[in-house]
Amino acid sequence: MQKEQILILENSITRLLRRGANKQLLNIIKKTHMADLSIVFENLTPLNQEKLFNLLDNPDDIGLLFSHLSEKTFVAVVKIVDFDKLVTVFDHMPSDDAAELLGCLDEELSDKILSKMKKEESYNVEQIMSYEEDSAGSLMVKDYVALEEDVKAKEVIEALQNKYLDVEMPFYIYVIDNYGKLVGVSSLRQLVVESPDKPLKSFMSTDIVSVKPYTDRDVVARLVSRYDFLAIPVVDDDNRIIGIVTVDDVIDILHESATEDMLKMAGVGEDYVETQSILKGTRIRLPWMFASCLGGIANFFIIGRFESTLVQLTVLAAFMPIIMGMGGNIGTQSATIVVRGIATGRVNIRDFVKVISRELGVGFLLGITYGGLIAAVTKVSFMAESFSWALSVVVGCSILSSMTVAAFVGTSVPMIFQRLSIDPAVATGPFVTTTMDLISVYCYFTIIKLLLGF
């Protein structure tokens, strides 16, 4: 739904809740996707949340609603849900979603729910919860279709119609040998176009891309993205399939990673958006602001060193902001491109020279363009002054050097951090910004000294 439709939906639900019009509310709930309803739910008062939730009776719908709520809202809602109803909801949820949500609850309640769930569902959820949070094992779904290689195509279709009705996303048929090892895979499309009497082994693909349960989730996301998979199998050390990671979870990973990288580059911490405490927010940002403060102090000493130059020609101070700004902007742009490239696997440190050369070329051409433009503006602005030509050349050369060096710094710093196993998203933004302010000011006054002789 678009924002306008969500707003209309929220207003309608709020009005109907106030009137106690449960029949109309049930009609709206029936026609609304739980992902859209969750947005409205987040904006309701606790009392209205309870009223709306009590109208939901389908465990599948409630589970879907839970999976779309923020952690804070979910934990609050759980407190008003009847325990037996809660157990039923978790029994009907996909195992990966159930594991993630149970991890948000306190350990005592989580263990109590697990103990009352169906034995098979409880076992699957506990197995997923045993893996590290950022691993493929913590994301995998235990419901998948795996059949032996001698099973015929018509028998596979019969199994899908009878045995595997509860499988959430049967994108692929995974083929196993007599020892349970993964030997092939077939898409549903391939299955339906084959002769009914053909066994799986005659048309399955043996070129399988799989991951281990301890594989990092970002690696899983890159593989699914690279090969355009709808799901990727998770296998143990003996190559036995133990679960699958589906594309819906991969989309969530990519979204979270992009958000996390943006927050890190801003120097506010990866969980700042959900931070409620003013003191905690201050503590997260304090070290990065301290780095900027040190850069400002260093700039103070550099400018102070050239105080006599500024006294002789005070107009020089007017160009400092634009020179620092142009350098800082291109440095941040280059850093953002490289950090995102590293995160998505499109930039490799083996390509150091190639990437540096390209960004240096871009920085140099942009420097010539904007250096020439601002030099021309300077010449026109101070046409009546005897030093107009010299000043315009100084400003133009300063912008050229600042932007070229900024492109080099912005590109090389994240790649160096990556090589040193330091998260480039965390350190690059504040480091590049502060460094470029220092370099821009120093280049400017050095060129002034060389060309104007001050």
N, C-alpha and C positions, 0 to 999 in steps of 0.2 A: 504493500500500500504506500501511496505517496503521503507526504506530511499532512497535506490538507485533509485527506481521507482519514488519517489517524486521528486528527484533531476532531473531526466530525464524530468519529466513533467514540472517542473519549467523552465528548459532551453528551452524546446520546446515552451512553452507559451510566454516566454520573446522574443524569436527569432521571433515568428509569430506576436507578438504585434509590434515589431520594423518594420516588413515588411508590417503591416496592412493587414495581411491575415485573414480576418474575417471569411471567409467560413471554413477554416481549424480550426480556433479557435472554431467555433460553433460545429464542429464535435467532438473536444476534450471535450468541456463542456458537450455535450450530453452523452458522454461515461464515464465521471468522476463523482464520488460521491462528493457531496458538502463538505463532511468532509475532503476529500483529497484536493479539490480545495481551501478550506479555508487556508490550510497550505501554499500553493503556494501564495495565495492572500496576506497573512501576509508579505511575503518577497519581494513583488513587490514595486516599487516606487509609490508615490501617483498618478502620471500621468498614469502609467500603470494600477493601481488599477481602476481608473476611466474608462479607455478604456475597461478593461475586464468586469467591472460591467455593462456598457452600453450594452453589448451583451446579458445580462441575461434579459429575459422577462417573465419567468414563476414565478409567485408569490410564489409558493410552494418551488421552488429551491432557490429563494432569501431568503425566511424565514429560510430555512435550513442552508444556508450560513451564515446568520446573527447569528444564534444560535451557530455556531462553531467559530466565530471570537472572538478575545480578546476584552475586553471592550473598550480599547483605539482605536483599528482599527474600531470597529463598530461605535463609536461616530463620528469618522472622515468621514466614508463612508456615514453616514446619511446626512451629510451636502451637499453632491453632488447629492442626490436622489430627484427627483421630488416629491413634497408633496403628490399628488394624488396617485402616484405609491407606496409611502411609506404606505399610508393608506390601499391600496389594499393588500400589503404584510402582514400587521398586521392582516387584516381580515381573511387571509388564514392560519395564524400560529396557532399552539396549544396554548390554553389560558395560560398555565403555562410559555411557552417560551416567549410569547408576554408580559406577566406581568414582567418577569425578564428583558427583553431588554428595556421596557419602563422605568423601574426603573433606568436604566443607563443614560437616557436622562434628560435634565433639565426639571423642572416641567411645564414650559409654553408650550414647544413643546409636552411633554407627554400628557398634558390635551387637546391640540389642536388635536392631533391624535385620542385620545379617543372620542372626540366629533364628529369626522367625520366617525368613524367606525360604522359598523352595530350595531343596538341597542343591540341585544342579545350578540354578541361578546364583545362589550364594557362593558356590565354589568358583564359578566363572568370575564373579565380581571380586572376590578375595584374591584370585590369581592376578587380575589386572592391577589391583591396588598394591600388590607386592613389588611391582616394578617402579623404577625411578620415575619421577613426575614428567620429565622431558624426554622419555624414551618411547619407542614404538609400542612396547608392551603396555604402557599406560593408556594408549590410544586405541588399541585393537578391539575389534568386535569378535565375540566368540561364536556368533552365528554366521555360518558360511556353508557353501555347498561343496563337498568333497566326495568324489566317487572313484571307484577303481577303474583302471584303464580298459577292462574288458566289457564294461557296461555299455549296452547299445544306446543309440540316440533316443529311440522311443521309450526306453526304460528310464533315461534321464528325465525326459519330459514328464513321465508318470510320477517320478520321485519328487519333482518340483511341484506337481499338483497335489500330492498327498503328504509326503514326508517333510518337505521343507517349506511349508506354508508360513511358518513364523520367522523365516529368515528376512531380516530387515531390508537388505539390499543385495539380491542375488544377481550381481552384475556378471559374474564369471562362474564357470564350473571348473573347480580345481581337481586335477586328476592325480591319484596316488597309486603306488604299486602295492604289492602284497604285504610289504613291510610298513606301509603307512607313509612312505616318503613321497614328497612332491615331485612329480615327473613331468607334468604338463598342465596346460590351462586352455579352456575354450570359452569364447564369448557366447552369449545367448543367441546372437545373430548367426554365428557359425553353426550352432547346434540345430536351429530350425531349418536351415537350407540343406543339411546333409540328409542322406538316405536314412530312414528309420532304423534299418538293420546294421548300420555302420557302428563299430565300437569306438569309444572315445579315443583310443590310441591311434586310430587311423586318420583323425583330423585335428587332434589337439596340437597346440603350439608347444614346442619344447624349449623355446627361448624365453625362459622365465626370469623376471626381475623380482627378487624377494629381499626382505630385510630380516635382521635378527631382533628379538624383543628388546635388546639393550641398545639398538641403533638410535642415535639422536633424532628427535622428531623433525628438526629442520632438514636433515638429510632425507628423511622420508618424504617431506613436502616437496623437496627439489626433484626427487625421482618421479613422483606422481605428476608434477608439473611438466617435467621434461618429456615424459613418454605419453602424456595425456591419458593416464590410467583413470578408471573410476574406482579402483581399489588395488591395493598391493598386499600380497600375502606375507605374513609374519611366520618364520620357521625357526625351529630350535636348532641346536648344534648338530643334530642328526638329520636335518633337512625335513623334519616332520612339521606339517602346517599346524599352527596352534591358534591362528586368528588372522584377521585382515584389518587393514586401516583403510577406511573409506574416504571418498573425495570430500564429503561434507566436513570431516574433521581436518582435512588438509587445508581447506579454505579458511577455517578458523585459525589454524596455525599461521598461515601467511598473513592474515589480518593482524593477529597478535604480534607477530614478529615485526611487521612494518610499524605498528604503533609503538612497540617497545624501542625500536631503533630511533624513531623520531624523538621520543622522550629522552632517551639516553644522549642523543646529539644536542638536545637543548640543555642537558646537564641538570635535569630535574628528577631523574630516577625513573625506573621502568614502571613503578606502580603509583606514580604521583597522582594520576587522574582519580584513583580511588582513595587517596589519602585524605582523612577527615581532620587530623590534628594539625593545628597551625604550627606547633613546635616541631612535629615530625617533618612537615613540609619545609620548614626553615632549615632543619638539620640536613635534609637531602640536598638543598641548593647551596648551602653554606660553603662547602669546599670549592665548588666551581666558581662561585662569586669571588672567593679568595684568590683564585688563580687570575681572574680578570683584574682584581685589585692590584696584584703584584705587577701585572702588565701595565696598568695605569701609572703606578709609581715609577716603573722603568722608563715609561714615556716622559714623565715629568723630568727625570734627570737628563734624558736625551735632549729634550726641548730646552732645558735650562743651560745645557752646554752650548747651545747655539743662540743664546739670548742676545748676544751682541749683534748677530746677523739680523734678528728680528727687529732690533732697535734701529738699525741702518735702513731697513726697508720693511716697514710694518705690514704692507700689503701681502707679504709672503704668508702671514698667518691665515689669511682668508682662504687659501687653497688647501690647507691641511685636512679639513674634514672630507673634501671630495676625493683627495688622494687616498686617504685611509679607508673611506667608504668603498671606493671602486675595488681596491685590493682585497678588502675583507669580503665583499660580495662574491668575487670570482673564486676566492679561496674556499668559501663555504659551498659554492656550487660544485666545484671540483671534488671537494671532500664528500659531499652528499652523493654524487654520482658513483664514486669509488666505493664508499661504505655500502651503498645499496647493491652495487655490483658484487661485492664480496659476499653479502648476505644471501643473494640469489644464486651465487655460483657462476655468474657471468664474468667476473673479474678474478683472475688467478695471479698470485704473486710471481708465478713463473713468467708472466707477461709484463713484468715491472718496467722494462725499458720501453716496450711498445706503448703501454698506457701512459707513461710519463711523457714520451715524445708527442703523443697525440694531444694531451692536455696542454703541454708547453706551446705547441703550435696554435691551439685555440686561444690560449692566454696572450700570445704574442700578437696575433691578428686583432683580437679585441683591444689590446693595448694600443696598437697603431691607430685603430679606428677612433677610439674615444680620446686617446692622447692628442690626435690631430684635431678632433672636434673642439676639445676644451682649450687647446693651444690657440685655435682660431678665435674662440670667444675671448680669450685673454688678450690677444693682440688688438681686437676691435675695442675692447673695454678700456684699454690703456694706450690707445693710439697716440694720444697727445704727449705721452711720457717718452723720454729718451731711452728708457730701459724696456720698452714694450716687447721688442723682438727677443731680447735675452730672457725676459720673464716667461714669454710664451713657450720658448724652447725648453726652459727649465721645467715648467708645468707639464708639457707634453712628454718629455723624457721621464719625468717622475712617475706619471701615470703608466707609461709603457713598462718601465722597470717594475713598478709595484704589481701590476696585473700579471706580468710574466712570472715573477717570483711567486706570487700568490697561487697561480695555477700549479706550479711545481710543488709548493709546500702542501697545498690542499690535496694533491694526488699522492705524493710520496708518504706523507705522515700516516694515513690509515693503512697503507700497504706495509709500512715498517712495523706498525703496531701489530698487524696480523701475523707478520713473520715472527714477532717476539711473543706470540700467543697472548697478546693483550687485546681485549675487545675494542675494535676500532670505533664502534658506535659511542662508547662511553667517553673516550679520551679525545677524539678527533675534533669535535665542535669547539669546545673551550680553548683547546691548544691552538688550533688554526686561527681562530679569531684574535686571540691575544698576540700570537706570534706575528700575524700580518700587520697589526697596529704598530708594533715595534719596528718591523722591517720597513713599512711604508714611510714612517717618520724619518728613520735613519737614511733611507735612500733619497728622500726629498732634500734633506739638509746637506747630504754629501754632494748631490748634483748641484745645489746652490753654490757650495764652496768651490766646486770644480769649474763651473761655467760663469758664475758671477764674481768669483774671487773674493767673497766676503769671508 
